[in-house]
Amino acid sequence: MEKEVRVLSAWSILAHSFESIMVLFKLRVVGLLVLSSVGGALLASDGRIVWESLLLLIVSGTLSAAGASALNQYLERDRDAQMKRTRRRPLAVGGIPRSESVLQIGLSLIVIAVMIALPFNLELAFFVALGALIYVGLYTVWLKPRTVLNIVIGGAAGSCAVLSGSAAAGQWAHPTAVALAGLVFVWTPIHFWSLAQAYRDDYARVNVPMLPVLISDQSSAWWIALHTGAAAVSALAMIADEALGAWYALPVVVATVWLVWHTIQLLRTPTGAQAFRLFVTSNIYLTIVLLAIFLGTLF
């Protein structure tokens, strides 16, 4: 019996540690960014995968994004502790005794990522570094606490992930990859503003000037709808790339209609609950677009 208790305790500790790592490094978000970068690589190479370049992209992109996420949580640990949505994060609850170690680890991961990419692909190293710089320096430190344009400009970090992929393929300015980078850029405010509308009180409590905090729910819904329209146009415009074909077109058309429908529902009923539904939908939407790119380029 005592042995079983020890085993269960060990599994509990491992599960808790794994969950803390997932949250601290925002590995779900990192996964979406890495998918975006691979999408950019597949578009720029017309699906002709160079496995060495793809591995370099995934390793450097994962390390840099995870490092930037850790720095974001270190810098926002006091604010996170005051918000219902984030108050259980490891740094917010004091679950990491030496919080300064997160700062060191985050910086190290970004530097390692750039140094891994630099000898093989200068453009890849540039976009990996630029994405981290935009997310941590431009968005987290400068824009987020100061201006309503925080996430609009900060969305460029996600675009850098896509361009790191096209850079890894040797064509960072490939037209369809640039279109995908634009899609991620205009998708980001849909994602964050719908979340901020759902958690308006949280952001108001810590004086973060997210757009939904400063304007009415209805006005916020219209701004989100504007970006939904831009995202829809970007996603559908990529159908013009003949290399993607029906494998891309069919699921993206259906998914775009679904995203627009949820946005219309938010316009009709601009509540926090409906905003959160749109937030979830936006995550699924981008994932569908990226998977459709994989299908279109590989098949």
N, C-alpha and C positions, 0 to 999 in steps of 0.2 A: 504493500500500500504506500509506504513511504517513498519507494523507488518510483512509483507511478506519479506521485505528487511532484517529485523532483523533475521528472520528464516533462510533465505538463507545465511546470514553472519555467523550464528551459525554453519550451516551445512558445510560451507566452512572452518571454523576454525577446526571443528572436522575432516574433511577429510584431511586437511593439517597435523594435529597432528598425525593422524593414519599413514599417509604416512611417516612422520618423524620417527615414532617408527619403522615402517617396515624397513626403511633404516638403522637407527642407530644400531638396534640389528640384522640386516641382517636376518630377519625372514624367507626369502625364503631359504637361505642356511641352517638355523637352521632346517627348515622343512625337508630338504633332509638328514641332519645328523640324525635327529630323526627317519626318515624312515629307514636309514641304521642300527641304533641301534635295532629297532624292527625286522628288517630282521635277525640280528645276534641272537636275542632272539628266534625267530621262528625256526631258523635252529638248535640251540642248544637244543631246547625242542621238536623237531620233530612236531611242531605245537600245542603241548599241552599247551595252554595258562594258566598261573597263573595270574589272573587279578591284584592281589595286586602287584606282581613283575613288571608287565607291566606298571602299573600306576606309580610305584616308578621310573622305568627307564625313562618314558616319562617326568615326572616332573623334575627329577634331570638333565637329559640330556638337556632339553629345557633351564632350568635356566643357566646351565654351558655354553652351546654354545652361548646363548644370551649375557651372561656376557663377555665371551671372545671376541665376536664380537664388543661389545661396547668398550672394552679396545683397541682392534685393531684400531678402528676409532679414539679414543682419541690420541693414540700414533702417528697416521699417519695424523692427521688433517692438518698440514702444507703442507705435501706432497700432500694430496688429493686436496687441494686448487689450486695446480698448474697443475693438470691433468684434461683434458676435461671430461674424463669418470666419475670422482668422485668430480668435483668441486662444485656440487650442494648438496653434503651431508650436513646434518644439522650442524656438527661441522665446516666443511670447509667454510660455508657461514656465520658463526657466529650466527646461528639460536638458539643456546642454550646459554643464557647469562653467566652462570657459567659452563664452560666446565669441571672444576674440579669435578662437581657433577657426570659427566659421569664416571670418574675414580672411584669414590666411589661406584656408583651403580654397575658398572661392577664387581669390586672386591667382593662386597657384594653378588651378584647373584652366583658367583662361590663358595664362602664360604658356602652359604646357601645350594646350590646343594650338596656339599660334606657332609655337616652335616646332611642333610635329608637322604642320602644313607647310611652313616657310621654305624648307629645302626643296620641296617637290612642286609647289604651286604657289607662286607669289600672290596671285589674285584670290585664291581660296583663303590664304592666310589673312589677306586684307579684309575680306567680307566677314570672316569669322571674328576678327578683332573689332570691326566696325559694329557688328550686331551687338556684341557685348557692351561696347562703349555707349551706344545709343540707349540700350535698355537700362544700364546702371547709371551712367553719368548724365545723359541727356534727359531720360524719362524719370528715373527714380529720384535722383538728387535735385535736378533743376526744375523740370516742368511739372511733375505731379503735384507738388505742394503750392505751385504758384499760378498756374494758368489753366483755363478751361480747355485749352488746346493740347493738354498733356498727352492724352492717348492718341490724338490725331497724328501728332508728330512722332510720338513713341512707337507707333505702328510700323515705322520704318525698320525697326529691329527684326520683325518677322519677314519683311521683304529681303533683308540681308541674308536670311537663311536660304531663301529661294535662289538668290544670286550667288551664294556660295556653292550651291549645287551646280548651276550652269558654269561657274568658274572651274569647278572640279572637272567638268566635261570639256573644258577648253574654249567655251563660247559664252562668256558671262552675259553678253548683251544679246543673246538669241531672242528674237522677237516674242515667241510664245512664252519663254521663260520670264521675260520682262513683263508680259501680260499677267502671268501668274503672280509675280511680285506685286504688281498693281492690285490684283485681286486680294491678296493677303493684307495689303495696306488699307484698303477700304473696308475689308471684312473686320479688321481689328476694332474699330469703334462700335460696330454692331455688337460684337462679343462683349466688350467692356461696358458700354453704356447700358445695355440691357441688364447686365449684372449689377451695375451701379443703381439703376432704377429699382431693381428688386431689393437692394440693400441701401436705399437712400439714407436712412437714419444713421447707419454705420458710418458712411462717408461724411455726413454732416457733423457727426459727433467729433471726428478727428480733423475737421476743417480742411478736407481734401476737395478742391473745387472741380469735382467731376461734373460734367454738363447736367445730368439729371438732378443734381443737388441744387443747382442754381436757377433752373427753369421749371415750369409746370410739367406734370407727367405727359400731358397731351403734346406740348411742344417738344419734349424729349422724344416721344414716339415718332414725331415727324422727322426729326434729325436722324434717328435710327433708320427710318424708312428711306431717307435720301441716300444713305450709305448702302442699304439693301439694294436699291436700284442700281447703284454704281457697281456693286459686287455682282449682281445678276448680269449686267451688260458685259463686264469683264469675263465672267465665266462662259457666257454664251458666245462672245467674240472669239474665244479660243477654238471654237468649232471650225473656224475658218482654216485652221492648220490641218491639212489633209492627212498628216501623219497620225492624227488622233483617231479619226474615223468614228464609226457608230458606237464602238465600245466606250468612247468618251461622251459622245453627244446624247445618247439615250438616257443614261442615269443622271447626267448633269441637268438636262432639261427638266426631268421629273423632280430632282432635288431642288432646283431653283424655284419651281412652282410652289413646292412645299415651304421653302424659306419665305417667299413672298406672302403666302397665305398666312403664316404665323405673324408676319409683320403687319398685315392688314388687321389681324385679330388684336394686335397691340394698339393699333390706331383706333379701333372701335372700343376697346376696353383697356385703357392704359394703366393697368394695375401692376403691382409688384409681382403677383403670381404669374400674370401673362408675360411680363418682362423676363421672368426666370425661364419660362417655357421657351421663349425666343433665344435666350442664352444657350440653353441645352441644344436647341435646334441648330444654332450657328456652329457649334462644335461638330455636330454630326454632318452638317452641310460641307464644311471644309474637308472633313475626312472623306466624304463621298467624292468630292472633286478630285482629291489627290489619288484615291484608289482608281478613279476613272482614268486619270492620266497614266497610271501604271498599266491598266488594261489596254488603253489606246496605243501606248508606245511599244508595249511588249508583244501585243497580239495584233 
